[in-house]
Amino acid sequence: MGSIQRLSPIDNRITWHGSWATSTEIDAAYERSRHAAKSWARKSVTDRIDLIQRYAQALERNKDAIAHCITLESGKPLWESKQEVMAAKSKVDNSIDALKKRRSECSSGSASLSNVIRYHPLGTVLVLGPYNLPLHLPGAHIVPSLLAGNTVVFKPSEKTPAVGDWIARCWQEAGLPDGVLETLHGAVEVAKQIVDKPDLAGVFFTGSHRGGVALHKQLAGRPDCLLALEMGGNNPLVVDGVRNVDASLQVIVQSCFITSGQRCTCARRLIVVESPENRQLIEKLAQAVKKIRVGNPLQTPEPFMGCLVSSEACESMLIAQSALRDRGAQPLSECKRMVGSPNSLTPGLFEINADLIDDEEHFGPLTTVMYADDFDHAIHLANATKYGLSAGLLSDDSSKFQRFVENVNAGIINWNSPTTGASGIMPFGGVRASGNHRPSGYFAADYCSYPKASVQANELQASNSLPPGLEELA
């Protein structure tokens, strides 16, 4: 296969060059991973913890270079890339803690008869990484998978191959045995070939709904291969009654436009309970959005929003914006290409009738504003989506949040904090079209191994109370 180059969305410099994996290379990598599975699974948990902690140390040693690479390939500001490296490091300790608390071996019963639960790795699994958090999100699957004793075939996003190589390099620095992590570069064909392997034990995916559905279809009839999907969302942020206007504006802006809107948890729909105060809040928001610093993430002072990942991503957002306008949406602020940084878009904010909005995840800095008649109507609008990843409520009334969290269909529901806020010691995932009930984050430990239940007697003894019909055996 010919040479491939990845060009930075910032300035078109070459960030990576190489070639996509051939069919022969894919098969060879899978076989290496499969053959390494037994020896890796036999290692003690203590040994695996020690090695995974050395991976975190490798991330620390290389943190500046990795952050710079993330910025060059993804286009996000350097401050945000540095945060991602820290999150990837934290994933190690969080995964170790999750393993001990959620998957530790346990026993009960008596001295003569005990019930024991042990946890065993699945085998060889495939991890498919996204481009928006190209270090942290693959690690959210790789770290708990290796910790549980699985071997991993890893395909980074074709948009961030250099970050994928940094992941592999840090594991090599940590001393990971050959075959335990195999990294393959390429497009969707690489994933398809691995998924077709009849003895593949699991597929862990972070990406679009369309990509997740394609994997689900390919694995139809194979319940033995565990599929964990973390997909996108058309996420609502509801504004009820709030006194602190400045704080509200900060939460709204960060919910909608962090990473230039390229997070699966970004708020796509701002649902505002009708009131004069909230009308004034949206007027102030329209002005605040125009003050967001956008542009080249390598310039000083750093912007809040850098580039989108590609020119195609920018064009897709501009098309989505035109479609909104065609449906009668009124612009409060428009997405426009930045002069001197063509892959950077200014944030878009459009007011629209709720009946006219489509139910698609537009992955970029474009948010709609719609008004609800009352709080019940706002909950109804929040649920008017096939997705169910994240949702948020801005309100001074705790009883409103209780109603909100009980009635809104989402896996992540935040109160007076950004929809993009997530803790490493909690699960991360959605329902409906946003996932398949396999939340990642702290709960990734649950699907990286399976339980073996044993009823154990130290000595084989005849029973004194047999069921009817077995009297002759007494």
N, C-alpha and C positions, 0 to 999 in steps of 0.2 A: 504494500500500500504506500502511496506517495507521502511526501513530507507534509506535515501540518504545522501551521503557525497560529498561535493565539496572539492577537493584537490587543493592547490595552484600550479600553474605551475612553481613557483620558487623553491620550496623545498618539495612539497608534503605534507605540513602540512594541517590539516583539517581547512578550513575557514568557513564551514557551515555544519550543519547536521540537518536533519529533514525528511519530507516526502512530496512527490508531492500531490497536492490536489486531493481528490477523486471526483468522479462524484457528489456525494451528497453534498460535501463541495463547489464545483463549483456552483451548483444550489443555495445553501443557500447564498453564497456571492453575487451572481447576484441579488437575490431577495432583500437582504439588501440594495444594491446600488440602485435598482429601487425604493424601497419604500422611500429612503432618497431623491430622486430627487426633489419632489415638494417642500419640506421644504427648501432645499438648494437653489433652484431657486428663492424662495420668499425672500431670504435674500437680503438686499440692496447691491449695488456694493461697497459702502463704507465699509460695514461689511466684504465682501469677500476680499477686498483689505487689510484690517487690518489683517485678518487671514493669508493671503498669505505672508504678510510682516513678520509675526511672524515665518513662515516657514523659510524664509531667515535668521532670527535671530538664529533659531535652527541649520541651516547649519553652521553658524559662530561659535556657541558654540562648535560644534562637528567636526570642520573642520579637525583637525589633525587625529582623529580616523577614520573619513570617508576616508580621503586620504590614510591612511595606509591600510584600507580595500580594496580600489580600486586597490592599487598596489598588494596586496596579491592575489586577485582574478583574475585580468586581466593580471598581469605580467608587466605592464608599469612602468617606473621609477617614483619615488616618486615626483620629481619636476613636472612631467606631471600630476599626480593625484591631486596635490595641485592646479594646473591651472584649472583642471576640476571642483573642488569644487567652485572656484571663478566664473567660467562661469555659474555654476548652480545658484549661488546667483544672479548674474547679470541678469539672465533670469527673475527674479521676477520683477525688475524695468522696464526692457524692455517690459515685457508682460503688465504691467499696462499702460505704455505709449502707446503701440500699441492699447489696448482697447479704450483708450480715443481718439486717433487720427483716428482709422480706424472703430470703431464700436460704436461711441457715438450717442445717439439719437439726431435727428435733425428735424427741421420743417421749412416750407416756406409757402407762400401764403398770404392771407389777414386776417383781423380781423374776418371776417365772414366765411371764408372757408380756411382751412389750410391743408397742406400736411405734414404728420408726418411719420418718419421712426423710428421704435423701433427694438431692437435686443433681441431675445429670445434664451435660451439654447436649444441644441438638445435633451438632455435627459441623458441617460446612455451610456457611450462610453467605448470602450476597448482600452487600450494603451499597445502595445507590445514593450518591450525595447530590445536594442542590448547589446552586451557585451563589445564593444570597448570603448564606453563612457557611462558606465552603470548608472551614476548619471545624467549627463547633458542631454543626448538625451531623456530619458524618461521624465525628467522634462520639456523639450521643448514642450511636449504634455500635461503633467499633469497640469502644472501651468496655461497656457491659458485656458484649459478645465474647471478647477475649477473656475477660475476667471470669465468665461462666465456664470457660473451657472450649469454646468453639473456635474453629479457624474461619477466616474471613477472606472472601474475594471482594475487593473494593473497586468500584468504578466511580471516580470523581465526575462531576459535571464537565462536559466538554468545553464549557466556558471558563473553567477555573482549573486547568490541569496542573499548573505550577504549584498551586496550593495543595493539590492531591499529592504531588511529589514530596512536598515538605512533610506531609503526614507520614508517608512511607519512610522518609529519611529519619524522622524523629523516632519511629519505632525501631529502625535499624540501629540508631545510636543507643537505644535502650537495651539492645541485645536480644530482640525477639528472634526466636529460631526461624530458620528458613521454612517457607511454605505456610507459616501461621497467618501471615497477612500478604496477600498477593494483590498488587495494584495494576489495573488494566485501564488504559485510556481508550476512549472511543465514543461513538454515538450510541443510539438506542440498539443497534444490532448486536453490540457487545453484551448488553443486558439480556437480550432475547436468547442468545446462544447459551448463556449460563443458566437462565431460568429453565431451559429445555432439559437440563441435566436431570435424569430420573432420580438420582439420589441426593439432590440438593435439599438441605434441611430447612432453609428459611430464606425469605427475601424481606429486607428491611428498607423501606422507601420513604424519602421525603421529597415532595414535589407537587406537581399539579394534579387536579382531579382526573384529567384526561389520562395522564401517565399511570396513575393508580388503577384506574378502571382497566387499562390495557394489561397491566400485570395480573389483575384479578381474572380477566378472561383467559389469559395464557395459562394460568394455574387451575383453570376449571377442571374438576374431577381429580384434583390432587390434594386432598385434605391433609396428607402427610407432610406437606411443605408449608411451614408456618409463614403467613403473610402479615406483615405489620405496615400499615399505611398511615402516613401523616400527610394530609393533602391541604388544599387551600381553604379559603373562606371568603364570604361576602359579609364581612363582620360589621355589626351595628354598634354604635356608641350613642346611647340615649342621654339627652340632657334634660333633666327635670328642673327642680328649683335649686339654684346655687347662689350663695352670697358672694363668694370669693371669685370675682370675674377673672382676675389675672391668673389665678391658679387654674381655672377652667380652660383658659386659652392655652396655657402651657400643656395641659394634659391632652387637649384636642390636637394641637399641632404635632406633638410627639406621637400620638396614636396614629395619625393619618400619614405623616410624612417622613418619619425616620427611615433611613436606608432608601430614601427617595421612593417610599411606598412599596419597596420590594421585600416586604415581610409578609408571611402568610397570616399573621395576626393583626396587620394594620387595619384600622377602621376605614371601611369603604363607604359606609352609610352613616351619616350623622342625623339622628332622629331627634327632633327638638319638640318638646311639649309646648304648645302654643301659649304664649304670654307676652306682654309688652317687654318684660325684662329679658326674655330669651331672644326676642327680635333684636333688641339692642346688643345682646351678646354676639349674635351672628354678624351684625354690622361691624363690631369691633374685631371679630375673627377675620372678616374679609380684609380688613386693613392689616391685621397682624400677619396674615399669610404672605402678604406682599413684602413684608420686612424680613422674611426668612433669607438668610445668606445661602445662596446656591452657586455652585460652580466647580472649578477645578479643585479636586481634593488635595492636591499637592501644593496649592498656594497658601500663603499666609496673609491674613488670618484664615484659619480653616473654615470651610462652610459647614452648615448643618446638613445640607443635602449636596452630595457629590454627583457623579454620573450614574445613569442607568447602565446596565451591564453591556448593552450593545445598541447600535443604531437601529436594529430591528425592533428592540424593546421600546425605543423612543417612538418610532413610527406607529407601533401598535397602540401606544397611549394616545397619540394624536388622532388616530382613527376612532378610538373609543370616545374621545372628547367630541369629535364631529358627530358621532351617532347620538350622543346626549343632546347636543344642540338641535339635531334634527327632530328629536322627540319633544322639543319644547323647553328644555332646561335653560335656565338663565345663568350666565356666568357671573360669579362674584370675583373670581380670579381664574385666569386661563393658563393652561400648560403652554409654554413657549420654549423653543430651543434657545439656549444661552449663547450669545455672541462670544466667540473665542473658546467655547466648550460645548460643541454641538450635541454631545450625548448627555448633556445636563438639561433637564426640564424644570421650569418654574412650576410651583405647585398649582394644581387646578382645583377649584371649588365651585360647584354648580348647584343651584337651587332647582329642585324638580318635584313635580307631583309624584307621590308614591306609586300611583297606578301606572306610571309611564316608565319606571326604571326597569332595566333588565336584571336578571339574576346571574351575573357573570362576575368572575374575579378578574378585574383589570389590574395587573401587577405593576403598579407604578403610582406616581403622586397625583392621583385623581380621586376626589371625594365628593359625594353628593350630600346635599342638605334637604331634608324633607320635614314637614311639620305634622305633628300628631295632635288630635283634638284634645286628648287627655292622656293620663299615664297608661290606662288600659289599652288605648289605641296604640301607644308607643310600643308596648309589649307585643301587640299583634303585628306591628310593622317589623319589629326586631326578628320575629319568627317567620317572616314572609320571605324565606330563602330555603333552598335545598341544602345549604351548608350549615355547619354548626361547630366552627372552630372556637372563635373567641367573641366576646361581647363585653361591653362596659356600660356602667351607669355613673353619671355625675349627678349627685343629689345630696342635700343636707339631711334627708329623712331616712333614717336607718330602716324604718318599716317598709319603705319603697324598695330598698335593696333586697330585703327578705322576700318580697313578692317577686322581684326581678329574678333572683337566683333560683327561685322555685319554679318559675314559669318560662324562662327563656331556654331554648334548646342550644346549648353550647358546652364544650368541655372546659373552657377557660372563661370565667366570668369575674371581672374586676370591678371594684367600687372606688371611685374617686382616684383612680390611677390609670395609666395608659393601657389600652388593650394589648399592647405589645409586651407588657410587663409579665415576667414569668420567673418562678423560683426554681433553682436546681434541686430543691428537696421536695418538689411536688410533681405530680404527673403532668405530661404535656401532650395533649391530643384532643381531637374533636369527635363529633358524632355526625350522623347523616352523611352527606357527601364529603365530609372533611376527614373521615377516618373509618376504620373498621374495628373499633373498640379494642385497640391495642395501643394505649397511650404510652408515649415515650417519656423522656425525662427520668425522674426517679423510679418510675414504674417499668422502665425498659428491662430491669432485672427479671420481671415476671415472664417475659416471652423469650429470654435467652437461654432458658433451661426448662426441663420438665421434671415433675416430681415422680419418684418411685416410692410407693407405699408398701411397707412390709409389716406383717404380723410375725413376731419372732419368739420362739421358745428355745431356751438354752439346752433343754433336754427333751427328747421325744418321749412322751408318756401317754399311756392309754387313758381314755376318758371314762369316768364313772357314770356319766349321764349321756347316753346315746339316744338319737331320735327313734321314734317307733319304727319297728321293722328291722332294726339292727341288733336285736337282743342276742342273736346267736354269735355276735362278734365280741360280746362282753367277756 
